[in-house]
Amino acid sequence: MNGQNRKDIQPGKEVDIVLKQDQRTGKLTHGIVKDLLTKSSSHPHGIKVRLEDGQVGRVKKVY
């Protein structure tokens, strides 16, 4: 799953996100979702989430 649909992502899911400072390089960060920050049902750049370690980014892949 590509992380553009809110229904595919729930707290506790394993995801790869791209952090704001890594948007140019596309470097992915792996983690567990704590909170969903995007309110809309979908977003073309990925749903914004907060990981359990506090990092915030847009979801690129859902496991």
Number of C-alpha atoms within 10 A of each C-alpha: 12 15 24 21 16 19 10 15 22 15 14 13 14 16 23 22 31 24 18 12 10 13 13 9 8 13 12 18 18 14 18 18 24 18 17 17 14 14 10 9 11 15 16 8 13 20 26 23 24 20 24 14 10 12 16 21 23 26 29 20 18 17 11
